[in-house]
Amino acid sequence: MWNFTGTRALVAGAGGIGSAVVRALADAGADVVVLDRDAAQLAELTRTGGAGATDGTGGTGGTGGTVRGLNVDLTSADACHDAVTDATGFLGGLDVFVHAVGTNDRRPVLETPDDVWDRVVAINLSSGFWLGRAVGNVMVPSGYGRVVYLSSVSGLLAHRDHAPYAATKGGVNQLMRVMAREWAAHGVTVNAVAPGYTETDLTRAYLATPGMRASMEALVPAGRLGRPDDLVGPTLFLSSAEAAFITGQVLYADGGRTLV
Ligand SMILES: NC(=O)c1ccc[n+]([C@@H]2O[C@H](COP(=O)([O-])OP(=O)(O)OC[C@H]3O[C@@H](n4cnc5c(N)ncnc54)[C@H](O)[C@@H]3O)[C@@H](O)[C@H]2O)c1
């Protein structure tokens, strides 16, 4: 369905959604560098690419592209800058960047200490700025680029106990829009995909609390929670050459959650 042959892609985040995107890009022929602080998740994604190649789990990589992991903590400007420099060097340039790192810490505003606020802002928003700026410094002079941020329905809705998370997702939306405006004339589009509740490590413990899954499902007109594969199509579409005239948009992939 997708053809990313020859595309050089950088994905920040090897979690549930990031992994699904990395596998789909590589399956479609892209060479991918993926960044995460979790070495085990990176190892599972690593592939040498090419016909008959083996992936990190012992399966065959088919005719897909390569996947190389870089083990990095993205909570500093220097680490983000260096990661983009290394990735660009490995790949020989950069056509696609997907930001899919994130964290959450659910508690009321009055019980949110500074260190929680700082940690969520650093991972969700500042890494998006630091990585996006470094990526833009490669893409803008080259005259082509596709940037996709994983935002959230929390960037629009006022969920209780989500103050740092919601603030960072609203911030990501605005960061994305300004980058989109500044880089549009240089062939670089910048968009966001906003998932609803999706079954990954980010939500596993929360959904396991009694009654939580049913109450979350009841809020989704589609009648179910999201799966990582639900985000692959929207993210690859916005990462494709065909999405050239779409920029500065938030694409909600939420089963209708933001309709109610
Ligand atoms: N799962 C959901 O319900 C949901 C809903 C809306 C938006 N999102 C967003 O989608 C994106 C991906 O989320 P996910 O569900 O795949 O989460 P996940 O927890 O499965 O993956 C997040 C990844 O980020 C990595 N990470 C966290 N802090 C890091 C750091 N300091 N340095 C490097 N890597 C770090 C983790 O190791 C993990 O692999 C996030 O931006 C998240 O906010 C997720």
The ligand as an SDF file (V2000), in Angstrom:
LIG
                    3D

 44 48  0  0  0  0  0  0  0  0999 V2000
   -1.2210    5.4980   24.0090 N   0  0  0  0  0  0  0  0  0  0  0  0
   -2.1250    6.4720   24.0100 C   0  0  0  0  0  0  0  0  0  0  0  0
   -3.2530    6.2990   24.4940 O   0  0  0  0  0  0  0  0  0  0  0  0
   -1.8180    7.8080   23.3840 C   0  0  0  0  0  0  0  0  0  0  0  0
   -2.8830    8.6860   23.1990 C   0  0  0  0  0  0  0  0  0  0  0  0
   -2.6270    9.9430   22.6630 C   0  0  0  0  0  0  0  0  0  0  0  0
   -1.3470   10.2950   22.3220 C   0  0  0  0  0  0  0  0  0  0  0  0
   -0.3200    9.4290   22.5060 N   0  0  0  0  0  0  0  0  0  0  0  0
    1.0280    9.8800   22.1790 C   0  0  0  0  0  0  0  0  0  0  0  0
    1.6580    9.0330   21.2560 O   0  0  0  0  0  0  0  0  0  0  0  0
    3.0620    9.0470   21.4820 C   0  0  0  0  0  0  0  0  0  0  0  0
    3.5600    7.6230   21.6450 C   0  0  0  0  0  0  0  0  0  0  0  0
    2.9260    7.0530   22.7880 O   0  0  0  0  0  0  0  0  0  0  0  0
    2.8560    5.4680   23.0440 P   0  0  0  0  0  0  0  0  0  0  0  0
    1.4600    5.1590   23.3800 O   0  0  0  0  0  0  0  0  0  0  0  0
    3.5530    4.7580   21.9530 O   0  0  0  0  0  0  0  0  0  0  0  0
    3.6880    5.3990   24.3940 O   0  0  0  0  0  0  0  0  0  0  0  0
    4.7340    4.3100   24.9030 P   0  0  0  0  0  0  0  0  0  0  0  0
    4.8540    4.5270   26.3730 O   0  0  0  0  0  0  0  0  0  0  0  0
    4.4000    2.9590   24.3980 O   0  0  0  0  0  0  0  0  0  0  0  0
    6.0700    4.7940   24.1690 O   0  0  0  0  0  0  0  0  0  0  0  0
    6.7250    5.9770   24.5410 C   0  0  0  0  0  0  0  0  0  0  0  0
    8.1990    5.7740   24.2760 C   0  0  0  0  0  0  0  0  0  0  0  0
    8.8890    6.9730   24.6450 O   0  0  0  0  0  0  0  0  0  0  0  0
   10.1170    6.5830   25.2300 C   0  0  0  0  0  0  0  0  0  0  0  0
   10.6350    7.6390   26.0860 N   0  0  0  0  0  0  0  0  0  0  0  0
   10.0250    8.1760   27.1710 C   0  0  0  0  0  0  0  0  0  0  0  0
   10.8410    9.0820   27.7200 N   0  0  0  0  0  0  0  0  0  0  0  0
   11.9630    9.1320   26.9570 C   0  0  0  0  0  0  0  0  0  0  0  0
   13.1710    9.8790   27.0310 C   0  0  0  0  0  0  0  0  0  0  0  0
   13.3910   10.7420   28.0150 N   0  0  0  0  0  0  0  0  0  0  0  0
   14.0970    9.6800   26.0870 N   0  0  0  0  0  0  0  0  0  0  0  0
   13.9090    8.7820   25.0850 C   0  0  0  0  0  0  0  0  0  0  0  0
   12.7900    8.0300   24.9840 N   0  0  0  0  0  0  0  0  0  0  0  0
   11.8390    8.2100   25.9150 C   0  0  0  0  0  0  0  0  0  0  0  0
    9.7720    5.3360   26.0310 C   0  0  0  0  0  0  0  0  0  0  0  0
   10.9190    4.5420   26.3350 O   0  0  0  0  0  0  0  0  0  0  0  0
    8.7960    4.6270   25.1110 C   0  0  0  0  0  0  0  0  0  0  0  0
    9.4410    3.6970   24.2570 O   0  0  0  0  0  0  0  0  0  0  0  0
    3.2940    9.9300   22.7130 C   0  0  0  0  0  0  0  0  0  0  0  0
    3.6040   11.2310   22.3030 O   0  0  0  0  0  0  0  0  0  0  0  0
    1.9380    9.9080   23.3810 C   0  0  0  0  0  0  0  0  0  0  0  0
    1.7250   11.0490   24.1970 O   0  0  0  0  0  0  0  0  0  0  0  0
   -0.5320    8.1820   23.0180 C   0  0  0  0  0  0  0  0  0  0  0  0
  1  2  1  0
  2  3  2  0
  2  4  1  0
  4  5  1  0
  4 44  2  0
  5  6  2  0
  6  7  1  0
  7  8  2  0
  8  9  1  0
  8 44  1  0
  9 10  1  0
  9 42  1  0
 10 11  1  0
 11 12  1  0
 11 40  1  0
 12 13  1  0
 13 14  1  0
 14 15  2  0
 14 16  1  0
 14 17  1  0
 17 18  1  0
 18 19  2  0
 18 20  1  0
 18 21  1  0
 21 22  1  0
 22 23  1  0
 23 24  1  0
 23 38  1  0
 24 25  1  0
 25 26  1  0
 25 36  1  0
 26 27  1  0
 26 35  1  0
 27 28  2  0
 28 29  1  0
 29 30  1  0
 29 35  2  0
 30 31  1  0
 30 32  2  0
 32 33  1  0
 33 34  2  0
 34 35  1  0
 36 37  1  0
 36 38  1  0
 38 39  1  0
 40 41  1  0
 40 42  1  0
 42 43  1  0
M  CHG  2   8   1  16  -1
M  END
$$$$
